[in-house]
Each structure stands twice: as structure tokens, then as C-alpha cells.
């Protein structure tokens, strides 16, 4: 994207990337979470110039105006969304796989034992044997869940049951975009959900992530920060600008009740989809 519309009242205008990157660092920090695509209104983000010479740019993971000619990354997201839609249509329960090692959709088998009369023995008595009916519950990787949500699938509004550690959630109650997050009074009263959306930027130490979807939420990496940086090979702040993210965690108010905090469940129940340069 060469242009982006800024929706802050005192700066309501369309910026070219050339004009925007010439603003002061403080002004960029103030405006960067209020950007959208001037064509379709999709929530947008700003990526600064990289140290290896990649140009600064605007972008959006929610375009509806560019789907006719999507990038390869967007094509993958759309294909995964179609696949997840098929699973929703054919399955009552879906398991989430948090490991990213397997690239395929797995299936778990549940044996349901029933008794069946199959005949008589030599004395004329009925003989019963046990037979097992096997039902298959699809298990979908967190990456495909995120791709599906980013591509606008019906998963976030679905009545489908999502199973996590034996606990069952309705999809529409489990998956929450950062902009729709509803905080508990404190962490002790918060209930875990799957929060998702796009990263706008991080702080200098990459300890906090700020969503592009809204400006009143902060994602704390906390004690999992180093492990996440290692697992996802995050080399600098720019890597995170425009990245899609989904995580299992808690949302609650900060002490001043003026900012929502999202705290991770752990470092494994999280997936980051970096923007391809």
C-alpha cells in the first residue's frame, strides 16, 4: 500500500508512505494504530524502513479490495479458510493442535463400545460381542485457525464446539478479535479465550505487543518473552509489524482501568504469522 487513511480527528487525512515516514517518531507512534486502507477501509499498519534497505510501507491483513489479485500469503490464508469452513460444516467438535510441527490436519479417533447380539452358542444361548464404532474428530493446527480468522471465515461466529484439554467452548465465545476484547476486573476473575488480530508494533525491548486492530490493548509477553523470540526467530521489532497473531490468554484491566492487558497462558499456545516482504 502506498497510501493509508488516518482516522484520528485532528489528523484525519490520507497519507502517502513518503509523507508518513517523514513525521516525527512521536507522531508516528500516535497515529500508527489509526490507519486503514483508503479503498476498502480494512484496518492497516505501518512498517518502518528496515536496516537492510527494505522500504517503509503501509499494509493490511484485512483487505477486501485486493482479493482479486492476492499475494501468495493471502492465497494460503484463503485456502486454509476454505478448509476450515469444510471442517466446520462436517464436524460437531474440533480439536486445536498447538504444536506447529505437523503440517497436516490430524484426526483423533474415539472408540464407542456397544453390545451386539450376533448368534447363539451350542446350548442355544444368545452370544454377545463388543463392537466399536469409531468417530473421527478433526484436529486443526493453530496456524490454520489464525489464517481462517484473518481471511474472514465464519469460525469466529460459529456454533462449532472447540475442545481444549478436554474443556469445550463454543467457537463464537472462544475466538475474540483484540478490538472486541472485554476485560475482567482483574486477572483472578478473567476467563481464558483465544485472542487474535494483527500486531501494529512492539516496544523497544519486545516485551509488549500493540495490536493494529485497536489502541487500548497491550499484550504482555512477560516471562515467556525470551522463549517466544527464540521459537519464532524474532530478530528485530520490524519482524512483528503487520504480523498476524493468535494466543490463548486472559484479558483484564490495568490498575488505572484505562488499558486492557492480555496475558499469555504460556509460550506454546500462541502462533505468529509474519508478514512476507
Backbone as JSON, one array per atom type, in Angstrom:
{
  "sequence": "XXXXXXXXXXXXXXXXXXXXXXXXXXXXXXXXXXXXXXXXXXXXXXXXXXXXXXXXXXXXXXXXXXXXXXXXXXXXXXXXXXXXXXXXXXXXXXXXXXXXXXXXXXXXXXXXXXXXXXXXXXXXXXXXXXXXXXXXXXXXXXXXXXXXXXXXXXXXXXXXXXXXXXXXXXXXXXXXXXXXXXXXXXXXXXXXXXXXXXXXXXXXXXXXXXXXXXXXXXXXXXXXXXXXXXXXXXXXXXXXXXXXXXXXXXXXXXXXXXXXXXXXXXXXXXXXXXXXX",
  "N": [[0.83, -1.19, 0.0], [0.6, 2.16, -0.91], [-0.63, 4.39, 0.07], [-2.4, 5.43, 3.04], [-5.25, 5.87, 5.09], [-5.69, 8.03, 7.79], [-7.43, 8.0, 10.82], [-7.58, 9.57, 13.06], [-8.99, 12.32, 14.73], [-7.83, 14.97, 14.73], [-5.97, 14.65, 12.8], [-7.09, 13.74, 10.48], [-6.78, 12.4, 7.49], [-5.47, 11.37, 4.28], [-2.47, 9.75, 4.08], [0.52, 9.57, 2.17], [3.04, 7.07, 1.88], [5.5, 8.23, 1.78], [5.11, 10.77, 2.95], [4.24, 10.03, 5.5], [6.36, 8.62, 6.73], [8.09, 10.67, 7.16], [7.23, 12.0, 9.34], [7.62, 12.85, 12.84], [9.05, 10.6, 15.28], [7.45, 10.4, 17.57], [5.0, 11.34, 16.6], [4.39, 9.44, 14.65], [4.12, 7.21, 16.32], [1.82, 7.98, 17.66], [-0.14, 7.96, 15.68], [-0.11, 5.52, 14.28], [-1.75, 3.36, 14.95], [-4.18, 4.0, 13.99], [-4.84, 3.64, 11.31], [-6.11, 2.92, 8.02], [-7.1, 1.11, 5.06], [-7.52, 3.12, 2.23], [-9.24, 2.38, 0.2], [-10.89, 0.08, 0.82], [-11.31, 0.24, 3.52], [-10.18, -1.52, 5.28], [-8.48, -2.45, 8.28], [-5.3, -1.08, 8.84], [-1.63, -1.11, 8.84], [1.64, 0.2, 9.69], [4.9, -0.19, 8.44], [8.18, 0.33, 9.24], [11.21, 1.49, 7.6], [13.64, -1.0, 6.91], [16.75, -2.17, 8.37], [18.28, -3.38, 6.48], [17.64, -2.18, 4.14], [15.03, -2.5, 3.09], [12.12, -0.93, 1.97], [10.05, 1.48, 3.7], [6.55, 0.94, 4.4], [2.95, 0.81, 3.99], [0.36, -1.47, 5.01], [-2.16, -4.11, 5.01], [-3.9, -6.72, 6.65], [-6.45, -7.31, 6.22], [-7.66, -6.77, 3.81], [-10.28, -6.23, 1.47], [-10.37, -5.3, -0.99], [-8.28, -6.16, -2.55], [-8.44, -8.83, -3.03], [-8.9, -9.95, -5.5], [-6.5, -10.14, -6.72], [-4.57, -11.56, -4.94], [-1.73, -11.83, -2.67], [0.76, -14.48, -2.42], [0.84, -15.3, 0.22], [-1.65, -14.41, 1.13], [-3.28, -16.01, -0.48], [-2.75, -18.52, 0.6], [-3.86, -18.17, 3.14], [-6.56, -17.85, 2.45], [-7.1, -20.35, 1.28], [-6.7, -22.02, 3.49], [-8.76, -21.06, 5.06], [-10.99, -21.9, 3.6], [-10.67, -24.65, 3.89], [-11.01, -24.93, 6.67], [-13.65, -24.06, 6.85], [-14.98, -26.19, 5.61], [-14.48, -28.19, 7.46], [-15.88, -27.19, 9.66], [-18.47, -27.42, 8.67], [-18.8, -30.16, 8.56], [-18.25, -31.31, 11.0], [-18.95, -31.7, 14.47], [-17.38, -31.22, 16.65], [-14.2, -29.77, 17.19], [-10.78, -30.23, 17.55], [-7.97, -28.38, 18.76], [-4.68, -28.19, 17.64], [-1.76, -27.43, 19.19], [0.92, -27.73, 18.71], [3.3, -26.89, 16.22], [4.6, -28.56, 14.53], [3.55, -30.53, 12.82], [2.31, -30.54, 9.53], [-0.09, -31.25, 8.56], [-3.66, -31.8, 8.76], [-4.74, -33.47, 11.55], [-6.41, -36.41, 12.82], [-8.27, -37.46, 15.58], [-9.2, -40.49, 17.06], [-12.1, -41.79, 18.48], [-13.27, -44.4, 20.32], [-16.35, -45.94, 20.5], [-17.97, -48.13, 22.42], [-20.26, -50.74, 21.9], [-22.83, -53.13, 22.59], [-23.64, -56.11, 20.86], [-25.84, -58.55, 19.6], [-24.97, -61.49, 18.1], [-25.55, -64.12, 17.56], [-26.15, -67.61, 18.5], [-24.9, -69.85, 21.04], [-23.65, -73.28, 21.41], [-25.49, -74.33, 23.17], [-27.75, -72.98, 22.71], [-27.94, -70.44, 23.75], [-28.01, -66.87, 23.7], [-25.31, -65.08, 22.25], [-23.19, -62.44, 22.99], [-21.22, -59.91, 21.64], [-18.65, -57.41, 21.75], [-18.52, -54.5, 19.87], [-16.85, -51.86, 18.19], [-17.6, -48.57, 17.38], [-16.06, -46.12, 15.49], [-15.48, -42.76, 15.82], [-14.42, -39.79, 14.21], [-12.63, -37.02, 15.14], [-11.74, -33.99, 13.92], [-8.54, -32.41, 14.09], [-7.09, -29.34, 14.22], [-4.37, -27.3, 13.28], [-3.01, -24.44, 15.03], [-2.08, -22.44, 13.36], [-3.64, -22.7, 11.02], [-6.11, -22.09, 12.08], [-5.72, -19.38, 12.73], [-5.14, -18.32, 10.14], [-7.6, -18.79, 8.95], [-9.32, -17.13, 10.45], [-8.18, -14.63, 9.88], [-8.74, -14.46, 7.2], [-11.4, -14.03, 7.19], [-13.32, -16.06, 7.73], [-16.22, -18.0, 8.81], [-15.73, -18.94, 11.3], [-15.33, -17.5, 13.73], [-17.89, -16.77, 14.43], [-19.19, -19.09, 14.74], [-21.19, -21.93, 15.8], [-19.83, -24.16, 16.37], [-18.13, -26.62, 18.35], [-15.24, -26.24, 20.22], [-12.55, -28.05, 21.37], [-10.37, -28.01, 24.08], [-7.91, -29.32, 25.97], [-9.77, -31.14, 26.96], [-11.78, -29.49, 27.83], [-14.66, -27.78, 26.69], [-15.61, -25.33, 24.33], [-17.81, -22.97, 22.8], [-17.21, -21.88, 19.52], [-17.84, -19.23, 18.85], [-17.76, -18.0, 21.29], [-15.21, -18.33, 22.09], [-13.19, -17.37, 20.28], [-11.81, -14.23, 19.95], [-11.46, -11.08, 18.56], [-8.89, -8.64, 18.99], [-9.92, -6.04, 19.1], [-12.46, -6.44, 20.06], [-12.21, -7.3, 22.62], [-13.12, -7.98, 25.97], [-12.51, -6.85, 29.08], [-11.77, -8.41, 32.25], [-12.23, -7.54, 35.73], [-9.9, -8.01, 37.16], [-6.96, -10.14, 36.93], [-7.5, -12.47, 38.31], [-10.2, -12.93, 38.04], [-10.51, -13.27, 35.38], [-11.35, -15.05, 32.4], [-10.0, -17.58, 30.3], [-9.46, -17.06, 26.8], [-9.29, -17.27, 23.18], [-7.45, -14.95, 21.72], [-7.06, -12.79, 18.91], [-5.59, -11.2, 16.01], [-3.93, -8.42, 14.43], [-0.55, -7.36, 14.72], [0.53, -4.13, 15.47], [2.88, -2.77, 16.39], [5.78, -3.15, 18.51], [7.2, -2.58, 21.82], [10.47, -1.16, 22.52], [11.99, -3.16, 23.75], [10.74, -5.45, 23.04], [8.82, -6.54, 24.75], [6.22, -5.94, 25.06], [3.37, -6.12, 22.97], [1.54, -4.27, 20.59], [-1.66, -4.16, 19.34], [-2.85, -3.71, 15.94], [-5.49, -3.53, 15.52], [-6.8, -2.04, 17.41], [-6.36, 0.55, 19.92], [-6.25, 0.36, 22.63], [-5.31, -1.85, 23.93], [-2.85, -3.94, 25.33], [-0.43, -6.44, 24.83], [1.14, -8.55, 26.93], [4.2, -10.13, 26.96], [5.64, -11.07, 29.03], [7.19, -13.41, 31.23], [7.61, -15.2, 29.23], [8.84, -14.08, 27.14], [11.6, -14.32, 26.14], [11.64, -17.0, 25.29], [9.68, -17.01, 23.31], [10.76, -15.22, 21.44], [12.97, -16.72, 20.7], [11.77, -19.11, 19.72], [10.25, -18.21, 17.53], [12.11, -16.92, 16.09], [12.61, -14.1, 16.16], [14.14, -11.32, 15.13], [14.22, -8.55, 15.2], [12.32, -5.53, 15.92], [10.83, -4.83, 13.66], [10.1, -7.19, 12.44], [7.74, -7.91, 13.64], [5.85, -6.06, 12.91], [2.8, -5.74, 11.44], [2.33, -8.44, 11.63], [0.28, -11.36, 11.88], [-1.45, -12.68, 14.69], [-2.31, -15.13, 17.13], [-3.48, -16.15, 20.28], [-3.76, -17.93, 23.38], [-5.15, -16.79, 26.26], [-5.57, -14.39, 28.98], [-7.7, -11.58, 29.57], [-7.71, -8.44, 31.09], [-8.3, -5.51, 33.14], [-5.87, -2.88, 33.54], [-4.21, -1.42, 36.43], [-5.09, 1.24, 36.55], [-7.42, 1.17, 35.17], [-7.6, 1.98, 32.52], [-6.57, 0.75, 30.36], [-6.51, -2.26, 28.52], [-5.17, -5.36, 29.41], [-3.57, -8.15, 28.04], [-2.66, -11.29, 28.97], [-0.51, -14.01, 28.46], [-1.31, -17.52, 28.35], [0.66, -19.53, 28.2], [3.88, -20.09, 26.58], [3.47, -21.73, 24.45], [0.87, -21.89, 23.47], [0.33, -20.14, 21.29], [0.57, -18.42, 18.21], [2.4, -16.89, 15.6], [2.07, -15.19, 12.63], [4.14, -14.08, 10.4], [4.53, -11.18, 8.33], [5.09, -11.44, 4.9], [7.85, -10.19, 3.16]],
  "CA": [[0.0, 0.0, 0.0], [1.36, 3.41, -0.96], [-1.38, 5.37, 0.86], [-3.25, 4.95, 4.13], [-6.08, 6.92, 5.69], [-5.59, 8.16, 9.24], [-8.78, 8.32, 11.32], [-7.52, 10.45, 14.24], [-9.76, 13.52, 14.38], [-7.03, 16.15, 14.41], [-5.06, 14.32, 11.7], [-7.89, 12.95, 9.55], [-6.34, 12.64, 6.13], [-4.78, 10.25, 3.66], [-1.03, 9.95, 4.0], [1.36, 8.72, 1.36], [4.09, 6.49, 2.72], [6.6, 9.21, 1.81], [4.78, 11.8, 3.93], [4.08, 9.46, 6.84], [7.65, 8.27, 7.33], [8.81, 11.9, 7.49], [6.74, 12.51, 10.62], [8.49, 12.55, 13.98], [8.8, 9.29, 15.89], [6.32, 10.53, 18.48], [3.77, 11.48, 15.82], [4.13, 8.11, 14.07], [3.62, 6.36, 17.41], [0.46, 8.43, 17.99], [-1.09, 7.75, 14.58], [0.04, 4.27, 13.53], [-2.82, 2.43, 15.26], [-5.43, 4.58, 13.48], [-4.7, 3.64, 9.87], [-6.95, 1.98, 7.3], [-6.99, 1.15, 3.61], [-8.42, 4.14, 1.7], [-10.18, 1.81, -0.76], [-11.91, -0.82, 1.39], [-11.49, 0.5, 4.95], [-9.55, -2.55, 6.1], [-7.53, -1.94, 9.27], [-3.98, -1.09, 8.23], [-0.48, -0.95, 9.72], [2.81, 0.86, 9.11], [6.19, -0.85, 8.66], [9.26, 1.28, 9.01], [12.3, 1.02, 6.74], [14.48, -1.97, 7.59], [18.18, -1.85, 8.38], [18.92, -3.92, 5.27], [17.24, -1.42, 2.96], [13.64, -2.67, 2.65], [11.44, 0.36, 2.08], [8.9, 1.61, 4.58], [5.32, 0.68, 3.64], [1.69, 0.52, 4.67], [-0.19, -2.76, 4.63], [-3.36, -4.54, 5.73], [-4.19, -8.15, 6.58], [-7.91, -7.43, 6.14], [-8.12, -6.21, 2.55], [-11.33, -6.83, 0.64], [-10.25, -4.7, -2.33], [-7.17, -6.75, -3.28], [-8.59, -10.28, -3.1], [-8.9, -10.39, -6.89], [-5.11, -10.42, -7.07], [-3.93, -11.67, -3.63], [-0.36, -12.32, -2.57], [0.81, -15.92, -2.14], [0.48, -15.47, 1.62], [-3.11, -14.27, 1.23], [-3.86, -17.19, -1.11], [-2.67, -19.6, 1.58], [-4.86, -17.89, 4.18], [-7.89, -18.12, 1.89], [-7.22, -21.8, 1.13], [-6.88, -22.58, 4.84], [-10.11, -20.67, 5.5], [-11.92, -22.82, 2.91], [-10.53, -25.95, 4.52], [-11.63, -24.87, 7.99], [-15.11, -23.98, 6.62], [-15.44, -27.55, 5.33], [-14.44, -28.92, 8.73], [-17.0, -26.68, 10.45], [-19.71, -27.94, 8.1], [-18.9, -31.62, 8.66], [-17.86, -31.8, 12.33], [-19.56, -31.02, 15.61], [-16.32, -30.88, 17.59], [-12.89, -29.57, 16.58], [-9.65, -30.11, 18.48], [-6.9, -27.49, 18.32], [-3.32, -28.68, 17.84], [-0.89, -26.3, 19.49], [2.24, -27.96, 18.14], [3.4, -26.46, 14.83], [5.49, -29.48, 13.83], [2.87, -31.25, 11.76], [1.73, -29.66, 8.52], [-1.36, -31.81, 8.1], [-4.76, -31.91, 9.71], [-4.76, -34.79, 12.15], [-7.7, -36.84, 13.32], [-8.23, -38.31, 16.75], [-10.25, -41.48, 16.97], [-12.76, -42.11, 19.73], [-13.99, -45.67, 20.19], [-17.6, -46.04, 21.23], [-18.24, -49.57, 22.52], [-21.67, -51.1, 22.02], [-23.06, -54.57, 22.66], [-24.44, -56.57, 19.73], [-26.13, -59.98, 19.57], [-24.56, -62.0, 16.79], [-25.97, -65.5, 17.31], [-26.33, -68.47, 19.66], [-23.85, -70.84, 21.22], [-24.1, -74.67, 21.19], [-26.61, -74.61, 24.06], [-28.89, -72.17, 22.31], [-27.97, -69.15, 24.43], [-27.53, -65.74, 22.9], [-23.91, -64.69, 22.44], [-23.0, -61.01, 22.78], [-19.84, -59.46, 21.44], [-18.49, -55.96, 21.76], [-18.02, -53.9, 18.65], [-16.51, -50.44, 18.39], [-17.8, -47.58, 16.33], [-15.01, -45.11, 15.59], [-15.79, -41.43, 15.31], [-13.2, -39.03, 13.96], [-12.7, -35.61, 15.48], [-10.61, -33.3, 13.27], [-7.67, -31.58, 14.91], [-6.57, -28.33, 13.32], [-3.27, -26.51, 13.82], [-3.31, -23.06, 15.37], [-1.79, -21.63, 12.18], [-4.81, -22.7, 10.13], [-7.16, -21.35, 12.77], [-5.42, -17.96, 12.54], [-5.34, -17.99, 8.72], [-9.05, -18.79, 8.71], [-9.88, -15.91, 11.05], [-7.66, -13.48, 9.14], [-9.37, -14.43, 5.88], [-12.81, -13.7, 7.34], [-14.2, -17.22, 7.73], [-17.33, -17.93, 9.75], [-15.34, -19.62, 12.53], [-15.49, -16.65, 14.91], [-19.31, -16.67, 14.75], [-19.73, -20.44, 14.59], [-21.68, -22.67, 16.95], [-18.99, -25.34, 16.5], [-17.52, -26.83, 19.66], [-13.78, -26.34, 20.2], [-12.08, -28.78, 22.54], [-9.02, -27.7, 24.55], [-7.63, -30.05, 27.22], [-10.99, -31.76, 27.44], [-12.79, -28.46, 28.07], [-15.32, -27.45, 25.43], [-16.05, -23.94, 24.16], [-18.38, -22.61, 21.51], [-16.25, -21.07, 18.78], [-18.22, -17.82, 18.89], [-17.42, -17.47, 22.61], [-13.78, -18.56, 22.33], [-12.32, -16.55, 19.44], [-12.12, -12.81, 20.15], [-10.52, -10.13, 17.99], [-8.4, -7.7, 20.01], [-10.8, -4.87, 19.19], [-13.7, -6.83, 20.74], [-11.88, -7.9, 23.92], [-13.86, -7.46, 27.12], [-11.63, -7.16, 30.2], [-12.24, -8.68, 33.6], [-11.77, -6.54, 36.7], [-8.5, -8.34, 37.45], [-6.57, -11.41, 36.32], [-8.09, -13.59, 39.05], [-11.57, -13.17, 37.58], [-10.5, -13.39, 33.92], [-11.5, -16.39, 31.82], [-9.15, -17.67, 29.11], [-10.04, -17.08, 25.47], [-8.34, -17.18, 22.08], [-7.43, -13.59, 21.18], [-6.36, -12.78, 17.63], [-5.61, -9.95, 15.25], [-2.68, -8.01, 13.78], [0.35, -6.55, 15.53], [0.95, -2.85, 14.92], [4.29, -2.59, 16.73], [6.15, -3.55, 19.87], [8.09, -1.64, 22.47], [11.87, -1.35, 22.12], [12.53, -4.4, 24.31], [9.84, -6.53, 22.58], [8.16, -7.12, 25.92], [4.8, -5.64, 24.87], [2.9, -6.0, 21.59], [0.38, -3.39, 20.46], [-2.45, -4.55, 18.17], [-3.27, -2.7, 14.95], [-6.95, -3.54, 15.48], [-7.3, -1.08, 18.39], [-5.24, 1.22, 20.59], [-6.45, 0.31, 24.08], [-4.93, -3.19, 24.36], [-1.43, -4.27, 25.34], [-0.18, -7.86, 25.02], [2.35, -8.72, 27.71], [4.89, -11.41, 26.75], [6.03, -11.48, 30.37], [8.32, -14.32, 31.4], [7.74, -16.04, 28.04], [9.4, -13.24, 26.08], [12.81, -14.88, 25.53], [11.3, -18.26, 24.61], [8.93, -16.67, 22.1], [11.73, -14.65, 20.5], [13.78, -17.83, 20.21], [10.96, -20.06, 18.95], [9.79, -17.61, 16.29], [13.28, -16.3, 15.45], [12.35, -12.67, 16.03], [15.45, -10.67, 15.15], [14.07, -7.12, 15.46], [10.93, -5.09, 16.07], [10.14, -4.76, 12.37], [9.54, -8.51, 12.14], [6.41, -8.03, 14.22], [4.94, -5.07, 12.34], [1.91, -6.34, 10.45], [2.2, -9.89, 11.82], [-0.95, -11.9, 12.46], [-1.15, -13.39, 15.93], [-3.41, -15.71, 17.9], [-2.93, -16.63, 21.55], [-4.68, -18.34, 24.44], [-4.75, -15.99, 27.4], [-6.54, -13.68, 29.8], [-7.8, -10.14, 29.35], [-8.17, -7.77, 32.31], [-7.94, -4.1, 33.22], [-4.69, -2.5, 34.32], [-4.57, -0.85, 37.74], [-5.8, 2.51, 36.37], [-8.65, 0.89, 34.43], [-7.63, 2.73, 31.26], [-5.95, -0.06, 29.31], [-6.74, -3.7, 28.65], [-3.96, -6.17, 29.37], [-3.74, -9.56, 27.69], [-1.56, -12.09, 29.49], [-0.46, -15.32, 27.83], [-1.44, -18.75, 29.15], [2.05, -19.99, 28.19], [4.56, -19.73, 25.34], [3.15, -22.71, 23.42], [-0.46, -21.67, 22.92], [0.47, -18.87, 20.58], [1.16, -18.54, 16.87], [2.62, -15.61, 14.94], [2.19, -15.29, 11.18], [4.87, -12.9, 9.99], [4.23, -10.66, 7.01], [6.13, -11.71, 3.92], [8.36, -8.97, 2.48]],
  "C": [[0.87, 1.24, 0.0], [0.7, 4.48, -0.1], [-2.15, 4.68, 1.97], [-4.01, 6.12, 4.71], [-5.91, 6.87, 7.19], [-6.92, 8.66, 9.78], [-8.76, 9.13, 12.62], [-8.13, 11.79, 13.87], [-8.89, 14.7, 13.96], [-6.02, 15.89, 13.29], [-5.78, 13.49, 10.64], [-7.53, 13.31, 8.11], [-5.74, 11.35, 5.58], [-3.31, 10.6, 3.5], [-0.42, 9.05, 2.92], [2.44, 8.17, 2.27], [5.27, 7.45, 2.83], [6.35, 10.26, 2.89], [4.78, 11.23, 5.35], [5.43, 9.17, 7.49], [8.5, 9.49, 7.65], [8.31, 12.55, 8.77], [7.73, 12.16, 11.73], [8.13, 11.18, 14.55], [7.59, 9.34, 16.81], [5.0, 10.62, 17.73], [3.4, 10.15, 15.15], [3.55, 7.17, 15.13], [2.18, 6.71, 17.77], [-0.56, 8.01, 16.94], [-1.14, 6.33, 14.04], [-1.04, 3.23, 13.84], [-4.19, 2.93, 14.8], [-5.39, 4.67, 11.95], [-5.65, 2.62, 9.24], [-6.72, 2.13, 5.8], [-7.97, 2.18, 3.06], [-9.45, 3.59, 0.72], [-11.28, 1.0, -0.09], [-12.13, -0.59, 2.88], [-10.9, -0.55, 5.85], [-8.52, -1.96, 7.04], [-6.11, -2.12, 8.74], [-2.88, -0.92, 9.27], [0.64, -0.25, 8.95], [4.05, 0.05, 9.44], [7.29, 0.13, 8.31], [10.32, 0.67, 8.09], [13.21, 0.1, 7.53], [15.94, -1.57, 7.5], [18.89, -2.37, 7.14], [18.36, -3.3, 3.99], [15.84, -1.63, 2.45], [12.88, -1.38, 2.95], [10.32, 0.33, 3.12], [7.63, 1.42, 3.75], [4.12, 0.65, 4.58], [1.25, -0.88, 4.23], [-1.45, -3.05, 5.4], [-3.52, -6.05, 5.56], [-5.68, -8.39, 6.38], [-8.47, -6.85, 4.84], [-9.32, -6.97, 1.99], [-11.2, -6.32, -0.79], [-9.14, -5.34, -3.16], [-7.3, -8.26, -3.45], [-8.6, -10.8, -4.53], [-7.49, -10.72, -7.36], [-4.29, -10.54, -5.78], [-2.49, -12.13, -3.72], [-0.4, -13.82, -2.3], [0.45, -16.2, -0.68], [-1.03, -15.38, 1.81], [-3.82, -15.48, 0.61], [-3.86, -18.37, -0.15], [-3.7, -19.41, 2.68], [-6.26, -18.23, 3.69], [-8.12, -19.62, 1.75], [-7.43, -22.47, 2.49], [-8.26, -22.25, 5.39], [-11.16, -21.58, 4.87], [-11.89, -24.19, 3.57], [-11.2, -26.0, 5.89], [-13.15, -24.78, 7.86], [-15.69, -25.37, 6.37], [-15.48, -28.38, 6.61], [-15.61, -28.49, 9.62], [-18.31, -27.31, 9.99], [-19.9, -29.43, 8.37], [-18.62, -32.18, 10.05], [-18.54, -30.99, 13.43], [-18.51, -30.52, 16.58], [-15.0, -30.76, 16.83], [-11.84, -29.46, 17.68], [-8.63, -29.14, 17.9], [-5.55, -28.13, 18.64], [-2.4, -27.5, 18.04], [0.52, -26.48, 18.97], [2.24, -27.56, 16.69], [4.26, -27.4, 14.0], [4.82, -30.16, 12.64], [2.18, -30.3, 10.81], [0.37, -30.15, 8.05], [-2.41, -31.76, 9.19], [-4.77, -33.33, 10.24], [-6.17, -35.13, 12.57], [-7.49, -37.71, 14.54], [-9.42, -39.24, 16.67], [-10.79, -41.77, 18.36], [-13.58, -43.37, 19.53], [-15.21, -45.67, 21.08], [-18.01, -47.51, 21.24], [-19.73, -49.8, 22.68], [-21.78, -52.62, 22.04], [-23.97, -54.99, 21.53], [-24.64, -58.07, 19.81], [-25.82, -60.51, 18.18], [-24.98, -63.44, 16.54], [-26.14, -66.27, 18.6], [-25.15, -69.43, 19.79], [-24.44, -72.24, 21.07], [-25.3, -75.03, 22.04], [-27.84, -73.75, 23.76], [-28.99, -70.84, 23.01], [-27.43, -68.06, 23.52], [-26.08, -65.41, 23.25], [-23.77, -63.22, 22.09], [-21.51, -60.71, 22.59], [-19.81, -57.95, 21.47], [-17.89, -55.5, 20.45], [-17.77, -52.42, 18.89], [-16.84, -49.63, 17.16], [-16.74, -46.5, 16.52], [-15.47, -43.8, 14.98], [-14.49, -40.65, 15.18], [-13.43, -37.55, 14.26], [-11.51, -34.89, 14.86], [-9.84, -32.43, 14.25], [-6.92, -30.62, 13.99], [-5.47, -27.52, 14.01], [-3.68, -25.06, 14.05], [-3.06, -22.13, 14.19], [-3.01, -21.55, 11.25], [-6.0, -21.99, 10.75], [-6.96, -19.84, 12.55], [-5.65, -17.54, 11.09], [-6.82, -17.87, 8.4], [-9.7, -17.52, 9.25], [-9.44, -14.67, 10.28], [-8.34, -13.33, 7.78], [-10.87, -14.2, 5.96], [-13.76, -14.87, 7.29], [-15.29, -17.05, 8.78], [-16.97, -18.52, 11.11], [-15.63, -18.79, 13.77], [-16.95, -16.51, 15.34], [-20.0, -18.03, 14.77], [-20.22, -21.02, 15.92], [-20.84, -23.93, 17.2], [-18.35, -25.4, 17.89], [-16.01, -27.01, 19.48], [-13.33, -26.99, 21.5], [-10.62, -28.42, 22.84], [-8.83, -28.37, 25.9], [-8.88, -30.69, 27.82], [-12.09, -30.78, 27.78], [-13.36, -28.02, 26.72], [-15.84, -26.01, 25.44], [-16.8, -23.82, 22.84], [-17.42, -21.66, 20.82], [-16.57, -19.59, 18.91], [-17.92, -17.18, 20.25], [-15.92, -17.55, 22.89], [-12.89, -17.58, 21.58], [-12.74, -15.07, 19.51], [-11.05, -11.96, 19.48], [-10.12, -9.13, 19.07], [-9.34, -6.52, 20.2], [-12.1, -5.16, 19.93], [-13.45, -7.38, 22.14], [-12.62, -7.18, 25.05], [-13.09, -7.82, 28.39], [-12.37, -7.51, 31.49], [-11.7, -7.6, 34.53], [-10.3, -6.75, 37.04], [-8.21, -9.72, 36.88], [-7.23, -12.6, 37.02], [-9.5, -13.92, 38.59], [-11.66, -13.34, 36.07], [-10.62, -14.84, 33.48], [-10.69, -16.46, 30.53], [-9.95, -17.74, 27.82], [-8.92, -17.06, 24.44], [-8.45, -15.78, 21.47], [-6.59, -13.57, 19.89], [-6.46, -11.42, 16.96], [-4.25, -9.7, 14.63], [-1.86, -7.16, 14.74], [0.66, -5.25, 14.79], [2.45, -2.67, 15.13], [4.52, -3.09, 18.14], [6.93, -2.42, 20.53], [9.54, -1.98, 22.09], [12.44, -2.68, 22.6], [11.75, -5.64, 23.86], [9.3, -7.3, 23.78], [6.65, -6.94, 25.84], [4.51, -5.54, 23.38], [1.64, -5.15, 21.58], [-0.39, -3.76, 19.2], [-2.73, -3.39, 17.23], [-4.78, -2.54, 14.97], [-7.56, -2.5, 16.43], [-6.1, -0.47, 19.11], [-5.35, 1.18, 22.1], [-6.08, -1.06, 24.67], [-3.42, -3.34, 24.31], [-1.25, -5.75, 25.63], [1.16, -8.02, 25.73], [2.96, -10.1, 27.44], [5.44, -11.94, 28.07], [7.26, -12.38, 30.4], [8.55, -15.21, 30.19], [8.45, -15.31, 26.9], [10.59, -13.88, 25.39], [12.51, -16.15, 24.75], [10.57, -17.99, 23.3], [9.87, -16.1, 21.04], [12.59, -15.75, 19.88], [12.98, -18.75, 19.29], [10.56, -19.5, 17.58], [10.9, -16.83, 15.56], [13.04, -14.82, 15.14], [13.67, -11.92, 16.19], [15.37, -9.18, 15.46], [12.59, -6.76, 15.51], [10.16, -5.11, 14.76], [9.52, -6.09, 11.98], [8.08, -8.61, 12.56], [5.39, -7.07, 13.62], [4.11, -5.7, 11.22], [1.73, -7.84, 10.6], [0.82, -10.24, 12.35], [-0.58, -12.68, 13.7], [-2.42, -13.94, 16.54], [-2.81, -16.3, 19.16], [-4.06, -17.0, 22.5], [-4.24, -17.59, 25.69], [-5.91, -15.32, 28.09], [-6.54, -12.19, 29.47], [-8.39, -9.5, 30.61], [-7.7, -6.32, 32.29], [-6.6, -3.92, 33.92], [-5.15, -1.8, 35.6], [-5.37, 0.44, 37.61], [-7.12, 2.36, 35.62], [-8.76, 1.7, 33.14], [-6.96, 1.98, 30.12], [-6.2, -1.54, 29.58], [-5.41, -4.43, 28.51], [-4.32, -7.6, 28.98], [-2.48, -10.3, 28.12], [-1.63, -13.49, 28.91], [-0.68, -16.44, 28.85], [-0.07, -19.39, 29.32], [2.68, -19.62, 26.85], [4.25, -20.69, 24.2], [1.81, -22.45, 22.75], [-0.53, -20.3, 22.26], [1.05, -19.17, 19.21], [1.25, -17.15, 16.26], [2.84, -15.87, 13.46], [2.83, -14.01, 10.66], [4.49, -12.48, 8.57], [5.39, -10.94, 6.07], [6.55, -10.4, 3.24], [8.22, -9.11, 0.97]]
}
